[in-house]
Amino acid sequence: MQAPTTPQPAPERQARALSIICEVARVVMGKETVIRQALCSVLAGGHLLLEDVPGLGKTTLAHALARCLGLQFRRLQFTADMLPADILGVSIFDTQTREFRFQPGPIFTQVLLADEINRAPPKVQSALLEAMEERQVTIEGKHYALPETFFVIATQNPAHQQGTYPLPESQLDRFALVLAMGYPDPAVERAMLQGHGGRAHMHEIKPLLDAGELMQMRQAVRRVFVADRVINYVQQLLQASRNMPEFTTGLSPRAGLMLLNLARAWAYIDQRDHVLPDDVKAVFKGLSEHRLPRSTSSNAESSAALLLNRITP
C-alpha cells in the first residue's frame, strides 16, 4: 500500500528521506553513503548511473530504491541487438481503423531501470537523450510527454569488459551522478554469506513515498537556501576545472546547477534549511569524475580530489 499524498510538515518529510536510506540498506548492506548519494540524485531531479563490475549490487540498489519510492518502474535489459524502438515504442498498423496506432515502449514509466546500459550500441543509447533532458520523446514527428517524475537509474559494467560500448559524452552529462558500489567490507560480506540482505529480501522493501510526495520533497529541496559564500565556492570549482591543464574540458554551467541541487538535497536529508560547503564536497566526486576527461594519467589523484585540494571554501 502506498503512502498518502496529504501534505506533511517539512521536518516529517525530511525524516522520511532518512527512512528511505534505512529501508534500502536492508537489502544493500553496508552502502549507506552510496544509497544517500543515489537518493540525492532523485531528490535533485537528476538521473543516476551506477558503474562497477558485475555482482556488486548495482541492479539490486536500483530496484530497491525504485520500490521504496513507491513509483511505477520498468526494468529494461540492454543488449547488443536492441533497437531504439525497443525503448521508445513503435507505430502499429490497425487493420480495423486503417490507421497507425502508437504502441508506447518501456520508457513510458515513472522510473526506468536501464540495466547494463553500455551493452547496447550508441544508436540505442542516444534514444534516451531527449527523454533524459526534456522528459518527452519525439517519434515520427509527434511529441509524447513522459511522467513528471520520470528519471533513469542505469547500471553499466566497466568499459574494458567484453561486449560494452562507451557512453557518448552527451549522454554521460545527462547523469547527475555516477557512483561506484565497491566491494563490501568483510563484516558485511560475512552477513551476506549468512543469508542477510541481498535480492532475496527485495519483497520486504516497503514503498515509503508516492509520486505526489516525491514532487513535494523536490520542491522543498529547491527551497533550501544557498548563501553567496557557497555559490562563490561552486563557481571557483567550475572556473578551476576549465583552467587546469590536467583536464581536456571543464565543468559546464549545467553541471554547476546540478551540483547546487545535489548539495541542497544533501542538506535536506541532514534536515537543514541551508547548504554548507561540506554538502558540495559530499556530492562533488560523483558529479565531476565522468565530466572531466583527463589530459594525462600521470597524476594518481581523482579529478574531484585535484579540484577540492586546490580550491578552499
Secondary structure, 3 states (H helix, E strand, C coil): CCCCCCCCCHHHHHHHHHHHHHHHCCCCCCCHHHHHHHHHHHHCCCEEEEECCCCCCHHHHHHHHHHHHCCCEEEEECCCCCCCHHHHEEEEEECCCCEEEEEECCCCCCEEEEECHHHCCHHHHHCCHHHHHHCEEEECCEEEECCCCCEEEEEECCCCCCCCCCCCHHHHCCEEEEECCCCCCHHHHHHHHCCCCCHHHHHHCCCCCCHHHHHHHHHHHHCCECCHHHHHHHHHHHHHHHHCCCECCCCCHHHHHHHHHHHHHHHHHCCCCECCHHHHHHHHHHHHHHHCCECCCCCCCCHHHHHHHHCCC
